[in-house]
């Protein structure tokens, strides 16, 4: 037998960790896309709509974390909350 296929160290699949990071990455990507579209295209009320959508996005992530019982959804919601709040605070200044 081949030692590489029978070793217990090879049983850990690295794809599982990557799939959880993809959830956070896709959430950030969606956040940046709708943030850029709203702030760039809608001059008057873009910032207000951006704030509303980012709060909805955070609530969605937290609710999904509760339903699926995966911490990565909660952590991506917190990350979006931090980035969104600092973005809105930067625009207000």
Protein Blocks (a to p, Z undefined) as FASTA:
>chain_A
ZZklmpmklmpcfklmmmmmmmmmmmmmmmmmmmmmmmmmmmmlmmmmmmmmmmmmmmmm
mmmmmmnopaklmmmmmmmmmmmmmmmmmmmZZ
